[in-house]
Amino acid sequence: MNNFILHTPTKIVFGKDEVKRLSSLLPKDKKILLLYGGGSIKKNGVYDDVINATDGLNFVEFGGIEANPDFDTCVKARNFARQNGVEFLLSVGGGSVLDATKFISLIFYENGDEWEVLEGKKCASNALPLASVMTLPATGSEMNNGGVISRRSTQDKLSFKSRLVFPKFSIIDPSYTASLPLRQIQNGIVDTFVHTLEQYATWDINTPMQDLWAIGILRTLLEEGPKAISDPSDYDVMSNICWCATCGLNGWIGAGVIQDWAVHMIGHELTAFYGIDHAQSLAVVLPSRYRLHLKNKKEKLYKLGVEVFKLEGNKDQIASNCIDKIEEFFNSLGVKTHLSDYGIDEKEASIKIAERFIQRNKIWGEHSEVTPEVVRVILINAK
């Protein structure tokens, strides 16, 4: 096991009707900015629940945060927060709203160099405190210190991390997922599955506890995912999906292990250039990436095939068939796994995204094997 530092200061408040605790969790002496997306929370009752639970508190609102939140929108929200004397941020929505809230928090005290913060060229030294009410299981952002921001004007999508943006608390009420569009539930399950694989499917450095925890998340998603698609109003099923999403990216299964994240980095560029959903990009890239580097990932894929998919045969067969089963699972959820499914030309995508990797001067993968040329091959094979 590798050395690690694990700091997870976020308080999780989990369960039905727990939003009623907001008034006791939020600061009573600070002006609060309520942030949300396209307005679905006003249709499904979440907004009313939050307003009723914060009666008497001083707050203002900023709506319209996009899926794959845009840099320019975040800057506008930051400016709005400054103009209104905001001292605390409350995200109400899914991972996109929370990622935007984190970035707004991080650039609140910055002037003119906000993009450099996102690029990692400048490190913010102060940030506004924040918290969340989650309505969508997917990103795990409710219990970590990271996020992803897009800049549509330049076709960029970059991730960031900072110890300053851990939510003070996150409320997770699985009943809020009942009214979600099917596509968001499908995407959320795939997103969580890939988050877990990025930390598990590398190579074995004797981390049995983390490995078993990851396998538990993957097995739960495999079993509960189809039930969630069939009936998202099933509270018990969605409780398991929500908790998998949180534990899949809160640092626990990744502590001390070798991690990958090449699938995500390629996927970010696909979303930036072509506008496909984040989970869709992951479902396209992962099978191609794993087949190309099966030798590197064979041991973990073998274990995954036996423990999760109950495959039989020799080690090579099971590891290879495991990738097929992962791809079948994504398709069974309704998330397609080829570039052609989304009308994307693999040759064009491979050239554009390989060039972007060259520009960023980045190499990814647990063996630092995902070079720009390898990115090109992965995308050609994902046709």
C-alpha positions as CSV (number, residue, x, y, z in Angstrom):
1,M,0.0,0.0,0.0
2,N,1.3,3.5,-0.9
3,N,1.6,6.3,1.7
4,F,-1.5,8.5,1.8
5,I,-3.2,11.4,3.6
6,L,-6.9,11.1,3.9
7,H,-9.0,14.1,5.0
8,T,-12.8,14.0,4.6
9,P,-14.3,16.7,6.8
10,T,-17.7,16.8,5.1
11,K,-20.7,15.9,7.3
12,I,-23.1,13.6,5.5
13,V,-26.8,13.9,6.4
14,F,-28.5,10.9,4.6
15,G,-32.2,10.0,4.4
16,K,-35.7,11.0,3.6
17,D,-36.9,14.4,4.7
18,E,-33.4,15.2,6.1
19,V,-33.6,18.6,4.3
20,K,-35.5,19.8,7.3
21,R,-32.2,20.0,9.2
22,L,-31.0,22.8,6.9
23,S,-31.9,25.6,9.4
24,S,-29.7,24.0,12.1
25,L,-26.8,23.3,9.7
26,L,-26.6,26.6,7.9
27,P,-25.0,29.6,9.5
28,K,-27.6,32.0,10.9
29,D,-25.4,35.1,10.8
30,K,-24.3,34.9,7.2
31,K,-25.9,35.8,3.8
32,I,-26.4,32.7,1.8
33,L,-26.4,32.2,-2.0
34,L,-28.6,29.4,-3.2
35,L,-27.4,28.0,-6.5
36,Y,-29.3,25.6,-8.8
37,G,-29.6,24.5,-12.4
38,G,-32.3,24.8,-15.0
39,G,-35.2,25.0,-12.6
40,S,-36.2,21.4,-12.2
41,I,-36.0,21.8,-8.4
42,K,-38.9,24.2,-8.7
43,K,-41.0,21.5,-10.4
44,N,-40.2,18.6,-8.2
45,G,-40.7,20.2,-4.8
46,V,-37.1,20.3,-3.8
47,Y,-37.0,24.1,-4.0
48,D,-40.0,24.4,-1.7
49,D,-38.5,22.0,0.8
50,V,-35.3,24.1,0.9
51,I,-37.1,27.4,1.2
52,N,-39.4,26.0,4.0
53,A,-36.3,24.6,5.8
54,T,-34.4,27.9,5.6
55,D,-37.3,30.2,6.8
56,G,-35.8,33.2,8.5
57,L,-32.4,32.9,7.0
58,N,-30.9,35.6,4.8
59,F,-30.3,34.3,1.3
60,V,-30.3,35.3,-2.4
61,E,-30.6,33.0,-5.5
62,F,-28.7,32.3,-8.7
63,G,-30.1,29.8,-11.2
64,G,-29.3,28.5,-14.6
65,I,-26.1,26.5,-14.0
66,E,-25.6,24.2,-16.9
67,A,-24.8,20.5,-17.0
68,N,-21.0,20.5,-17.5
69,P,-21.0,24.0,-15.8
70,D,-19.5,26.8,-17.9
71,F,-16.6,28.9,-16.7
72,D,-18.4,32.1,-17.8
73,T,-21.5,31.2,-15.8
74,C,-19.4,30.6,-12.8
75,V,-17.7,34.0,-13.1
76,K,-21.1,35.7,-13.4
77,A,-22.3,33.9,-10.3
78,R,-19.2,34.9,-8.5
79,N,-19.8,38.5,-9.4
80,F,-23.4,38.3,-8.3
81,A,-22.3,36.8,-5.0
82,R,-19.8,39.7,-4.4
83,Q,-22.4,42.3,-5.3
84,N,-24.9,40.9,-2.8
85,G,-22.5,40.5,0.1
86,V,-22.7,36.7,0.1
87,E,-20.8,34.8,2.8
88,F,-21.9,31.2,2.3
89,L,-22.8,29.1,-0.8
90,L,-25.5,26.4,-0.9
91,S,-25.7,24.1,-3.9
92,V,-29.1,22.5,-4.6
93,G,-29.0,20.0,-7.5
94,G,-26.6,17.4,-8.9
95,G,-22.9,17.3,-9.4
96,S,-22.8,20.0,-12.0
97,V,-24.3,22.6,-9.7
98,L,-22.0,21.5,-6.9
99,D,-18.9,21.6,-9.1
100,A,-19.8,25.1,-10.1
101,T,-20.5,26.1,-6.5
102,K,-17.0,24.8,-5.6
103,F,-15.4,26.8,-8.3
104,I,-17.3,29.9,-7.5
105,S,-16.1,29.5,-3.9
106,L,-12.5,29.1,-5.1
107,I,-12.5,32.2,-7.3
108,F,-14.5,34.4,-5.0
109,Y,-11.4,36.3,-3.9
110,E,-9.6,36.2,-7.2
111,N,-9.4,39.0,-9.7
112,G,-8.7,38.5,-13.4
113,D,-6.9,35.2,-13.1
114,E,-9.8,32.8,-12.6
115,W,-8.8,30.6,-15.5
116,E,-5.3,30.2,-14.1
117,V,-6.8,28.8,-11.0
118,L,-8.6,26.2,-13.1
119,E,-5.4,25.5,-15.1
120,G,-3.5,25.0,-11.8
121,K,-1.1,27.9,-12.6
122,K,-2.4,29.8,-9.6
123,C,-3.4,28.4,-6.2
124,A,-6.2,30.1,-4.4
125,S,-5.5,30.8,-0.7
126,N,-9.0,31.5,0.5
127,A,-12.5,30.5,-0.4
128,L,-16.1,30.9,0.6
129,P,-17.6,28.0,2.7
130,L,-20.2,25.9,1.0
131,A,-22.6,23.0,1.4
132,S,-25.0,21.0,-0.7
133,V,-28.4,19.4,-1.0
134,M,-28.0,16.6,-3.6
135,T,-30.7,15.6,-6.1
136,L,-28.7,13.3,-8.4
137,P,-26.4,10.3,-7.6
138,A,-23.3,10.4,-9.9
139,T,-20.3,12.5,-9.2
140,G,-19.5,12.0,-5.6
141,S,-18.8,15.7,-5.4
142,E,-20.8,15.9,-2.2
143,M,-18.0,14.5,-0.2
144,N,-14.8,15.4,-2.0
145,N,-12.7,18.5,-2.8
146,G,-12.8,18.3,-6.6
147,G,-14.8,19.4,-9.6
148,V,-14.9,19.8,-13.3
149,I,-15.6,23.1,-15.3
150,S,-16.1,23.6,-19.0
151,R,-15.3,26.6,-21.1
152,R,-17.5,26.3,-24.2
153,S,-15.9,29.4,-25.9
154,T,-12.6,27.5,-26.1
155,Q,-13.9,23.9,-26.0
156,D,-12.0,23.2,-22.8
157,K,-13.1,21.0,-19.9
158,L,-10.7,20.9,-16.9
159,S,-10.8,19.3,-13.4
160,F,-9.6,21.0,-10.2
161,K,-9.0,20.1,-6.6
162,S,-8.5,22.2,-3.5
163,R,-8.6,21.5,0.2
164,L,-10.7,24.7,0.5
165,V,-13.8,23.4,-1.2
166,F,-14.9,20.4,0.8
167,P,-18.6,20.9,1.5
168,K,-19.2,21.7,5.2
169,F,-22.2,19.3,4.9
170,S,-24.2,17.5,2.2
171,I,-27.7,16.4,2.5
172,I,-28.6,13.3,0.5
173,D,-32.3,12.4,0.2
174,P,-32.7,9.4,-2.2
175,S,-36.4,10.3,-2.6
176,Y,-35.4,13.4,-4.6
177,T,-34.1,11.1,-7.4
178,A,-37.6,9.7,-8.1
179,S,-38.5,12.5,-10.5
180,L,-35.2,12.5,-12.4
181,P,-35.2,12.0,-16.2
182,L,-34.2,8.4,-17.0
183,R,-31.1,9.6,-18.9
184,Q,-29.7,11.2,-15.7
185,I,-30.1,8.0,-13.7
186,Q,-28.5,6.0,-16.5
187,N,-25.6,8.4,-16.7
188,G,-25.2,8.5,-12.9
189,I,-24.9,4.7,-12.6
190,V,-22.3,4.6,-15.4
191,D,-20.4,7.6,-13.9
192,T,-20.2,5.9,-10.5
193,F,-19.1,2.6,-12.1
194,V,-16.3,4.2,-14.0
195,H,-15.2,6.3,-11.0
196,T,-14.7,3.1,-9.1
197,L,-12.9,1.3,-11.9
198,E,-10.5,4.2,-12.3
199,Q,-9.3,3.5,-8.8
200,Y,-9.6,-0.3,-8.8
201,A,-8.6,-1.6,-12.2
202,T,-4.9,-0.8,-12.2
203,W,-2.5,-3.2,-10.5
204,D,-2.3,-5.0,-7.2
205,I,-0.2,-3.4,-4.5
206,N,-1.8,-5.4,-1.6
207,T,-4.7,-3.2,-0.7
208,P,-7.4,-5.9,0.0
209,M,-9.7,-3.7,2.0
210,Q,-9.9,-1.0,-0.7
211,D,-10.3,-3.6,-3.4
212,L,-13.1,-5.4,-1.6
213,W,-14.8,-2.0,-1.0
214,A,-14.5,-1.2,-4.7
215,I,-15.9,-4.6,-5.7
216,G,-18.8,-4.1,-3.3
217,I,-19.7,-0.8,-5.0
218,L,-19.4,-2.4,-8.5
219,R,-21.5,-5.4,-7.5
220,T,-24.1,-3.2,-5.9
221,L,-24.4,-1.1,-9.1
222,L,-24.6,-4.2,-11.2
223,E,-27.4,-5.6,-9.1
224,E,-29.3,-2.4,-8.2
225,G,-28.7,-0.4,-11.4
226,P,-31.3,-2.2,-13.6
227,K,-33.8,-1.9,-10.7
228,A,-33.2,1.9,-10.5
229,I,-33.8,2.2,-14.3
230,S,-37.0,0.2,-14.0
231,D,-38.3,2.1,-11.0
232,P,-36.5,5.2,-9.8
233,S,-39.2,5.7,-7.1
234,D,-37.9,2.6,-5.2
235,Y,-36.4,4.4,-2.2
236,D,-34.4,1.4,-1.0
237,V,-32.8,0.9,-4.4
238,M,-32.0,4.6,-4.9
239,S,-30.5,4.7,-1.4
240,N,-28.0,2.2,-2.4
241,I,-27.3,3.9,-5.7
242,C,-26.8,7.3,-3.9
243,W,-24.4,5.9,-1.4
244,C,-22.4,4.1,-4.0
245,A,-22.0,7.4,-5.8
246,T,-20.7,9.1,-2.7
247,C,-18.4,6.3,-1.7
248,G,-17.1,5.9,-5.2
249,L,-15.3,9.2,-5.1
250,N,-14.9,10.4,-1.5
251,G,-11.3,9.1,-1.2
252,W,-11.9,5.9,0.7
253,I,-11.4,3.3,-2.0
254,G,-8.6,5.3,-3.5
255,A,-6.5,5.7,-0.4
256,G,-3.1,4.2,-0.9
257,V,-3.9,2.6,-4.3
258,I,-2.5,3.1,-7.8
259,Q,-5.1,5.1,-9.8
260,D,-5.7,5.6,-13.6
261,W,-8.1,8.4,-14.7
262,A,-7.1,8.2,-18.4
263,V,-10.6,7.3,-19.3
264,H,-11.9,10.5,-17.6
265,M,-9.3,12.7,-19.2
266,I,-10.1,11.5,-22.7
267,G,-13.8,11.7,-21.9
268,H,-13.5,15.3,-20.9
269,E,-12.1,16.2,-24.3
270,L,-14.9,14.3,-26.0
271,T,-17.5,16.3,-24.1
272,A,-15.7,19.6,-24.7
273,F,-15.5,19.0,-28.5
274,Y,-18.7,17.2,-29.2
275,G,-21.1,18.0,-26.3
276,I,-22.0,14.4,-25.3
277,D,-22.8,13.6,-21.7
278,H,-20.0,12.9,-19.4
279,A,-21.1,9.4,-18.7
280,Q,-21.6,8.7,-22.4
281,S,-18.0,9.7,-23.0
282,L,-16.8,7.3,-20.3
283,A,-18.8,4.5,-21.7
284,V,-17.2,5.0,-25.1
285,V,-13.6,5.3,-23.9
286,L,-13.4,2.7,-21.2
287,P,-13.9,-0.6,-23.2
288,S,-11.4,0.6,-25.9
289,R,-8.8,1.7,-23.3
290,Y,-9.1,-1.6,-21.3
291,R,-8.8,-3.8,-24.4
292,L,-5.7,-1.9,-25.6
293,H,-4.1,-2.3,-22.2
294,L,-5.5,-5.7,-21.1
295,K,-2.1,-7.0,-20.2
296,N,-1.5,-4.2,-17.7
297,K,-5.0,-4.6,-16.1
298,K,-5.3,-8.4,-16.4
299,E,-5.0,-9.3,-12.7
300,K,-7.6,-6.8,-11.5
301,L,-10.0,-7.5,-14.4
302,Y,-9.7,-11.2,-13.6
303,K,-10.7,-10.6,-10.0
304,L,-13.5,-8.3,-11.1
305,G,-14.7,-11.0,-13.6
306,V,-14.8,-13.6,-10.9
307,E,-16.1,-11.5,-8.0
308,V,-18.6,-9.3,-9.8
309,F,-19.6,-10.9,-13.1
310,K,-19.2,-14.6,-11.8
311,L,-17.2,-15.6,-14.9
312,E,-15.5,-18.9,-15.4
313,G,-12.5,-20.0,-17.4
314,N,-8.7,-19.3,-17.4
315,K,-7.3,-16.0,-16.3
316,D,-6.8,-14.5,-19.7
317,Q,-10.4,-15.5,-20.8
318,I,-12.0,-14.1,-17.7
319,A,-10.1,-10.8,-17.9
320,S,-11.0,-10.3,-21.6
321,N,-14.6,-11.4,-21.1
322,C,-14.9,-9.0,-18.1
323,I,-14.4,-6.0,-20.5
324,D,-17.2,-7.4,-22.7
325,K,-19.4,-7.7,-19.6
326,I,-18.7,-4.1,-18.6
327,E,-19.6,-2.9,-22.0
328,E,-22.8,-5.0,-22.0
329,F,-23.8,-3.5,-18.7
330,F,-23.4,0.0,-20.0
331,N,-25.5,-0.8,-23.0
332,S,-28.1,-2.6,-20.9
333,L,-28.6,0.7,-19.0
334,G,-29.2,2.5,-22.2
335,V,-25.7,4.2,-22.4
336,K,-24.1,3.4,-25.8
337,T,-20.5,2.6,-26.1
338,H,-19.3,3.6,-29.6
339,L,-18.5,7.0,-31.1
340,S,-20.7,6.2,-34.0
341,D,-23.7,5.9,-31.7
342,Y,-23.3,9.7,-31.1
343,G,-22.5,10.6,-34.6
344,I,-18.9,11.3,-34.0
345,D,-16.2,10.5,-36.6
346,E,-13.5,8.5,-34.9
347,K,-10.7,9.8,-37.2
348,E,-11.6,13.4,-36.6
349,A,-12.0,12.9,-32.8
350,S,-8.7,11.0,-32.6
351,I,-6.7,13.8,-34.3
352,K,-8.4,16.6,-32.3
353,I,-8.1,15.0,-28.9
354,A,-4.5,13.6,-29.4
355,E,-3.5,17.2,-30.4
356,R,-5.2,18.5,-27.2
357,F,-3.2,16.0,-25.1
358,I,0.0,17.3,-26.8
359,Q,-1.0,20.9,-26.0
360,R,-1.7,20.1,-22.4
361,N,1.6,18.1,-22.2
362,K,-0.1,15.4,-20.2
363,I,0.4,11.7,-20.0
364,W,-2.1,9.6,-18.1
365,G,-2.6,6.0,-16.9
366,E,-1.3,4.0,-14.0
367,H,1.9,3.2,-16.0
368,S,2.0,6.6,-17.7
369,E,1.2,4.7,-20.9
370,V,-1.6,6.9,-22.3
371,T,0.4,9.2,-24.6
372,P,-1.2,11.3,-27.3
373,E,-0.5,8.6,-29.8
374,V,-2.2,6.0,-27.5
375,V,-5.2,8.4,-27.2
376,R,-5.5,8.4,-30.9
377,V,-5.5,4.6,-31.1
378,I,-8.1,4.3,-28.2
379,L,-10.5,6.6,-30.1
380,I,-10.0,4.9,-33.5
381,N,-10.8,1.6,-31.8
382,A,-13.9,3.1,-30.1
383,K,-15.6,3.7,-33.5
